[in-house]
Amino acid sequence: MSDTAVVSVGPKGRVVIPAGIRRELGIKEGSELVALVEGQAVVLVPRSAIKSRLRSIFAGVGESLRDELIAERRAEAARDASDDA
């Protein structure tokens, strides 16, 4: 299957993704897509693909970034409290 197709914008801005592309990407009714603007283009990406990519990017992070941020904020608050005393 070709990786390009021409589609038209219908009422209320709706666009129909061709069946072949939906099959190829496993997009079914109710699938969530993320719309990205890249330059002058609109790119639709399955949300599951973005989640998978982010998980692989951050797989090597040992400590939780959230826990690290909380620890930094607590340290700043403690410094501020001691400066005020």
Number of C-alpha atoms within 10 A of each C-alpha: 6 6 7 8 9 6 10 10 9 9 7 6 7 9 11 10 14 12 11 14 15 13 10 10 12 11 17 10 7 6 10 13 15 12 12 11 9 8 6 6 8 10 11 13 15 15 14 13 13 13 11 10 12 11 12 10 10 11 9 8 9 7 8 10 11 9 10 11 11 12 12 12 12 12 12 12 12 12 11 11 10 9 8 7 5
